[in-house]
Amino acid sequence: MNLLVHASAGALVGQYTGNPYLGFIYGFISHVILDVIPHGDSQLYKKYKSGELSAKKAMALTVIDSVTTVVFVLVFFSLGIHKSTLVTAMAIIGSVIPDIFIGFYELLSPKAPKWLQVIHKWHFKNHDYFAIKHDLSFRNGLILQLIIFLVLIKIL
């Protein structure tokens, strides 16, 4: 899932959690649940690792995803619709941190610490659980993610 979808799920979780620690945990769990849903990007990482997707294109996708997420979070907090800034922020952090760890793994690889290697392996096992056999095309995955984002925004 794009960070934007994870962050919006985290924002939603933060609306219904009164505790920043639980917000973080529930945000993290929302990431795991969303990543199990096939969403069209299971082949991106493999294409990047094999060289079929250039580092420049991979970086461009990451920057676009990151910038749209930052804009969403800034707009969300500036609108003041959240119940608790701390709880919502912790839930959003929890919802995006697995992907941030993947980014750190890539930056530090091949000398990434063992704990990052474990997270990386677990993340892709979860991410590819159903997508290996039932993934969508990249285009259809983006459409699905847009629909999920719009539903989450509507609930917020």
Buried (B, 14 or more C-beta within 10 A) or exposed (E): BBBBBBBBBBBBBBBEBEEBEBBBBBBBBBBBEBBBBBBBBBBBBEBBEEEEBEEEEBEEBBEEBBEBBEEBBEEBBEEEEBEBEEBBBBBBBBBBBBBEBBEBBBEEEEEBEEEBBEBBEEBBEBBBBBBEEEBBEBEEBBBBBEEBBEEBEEEB
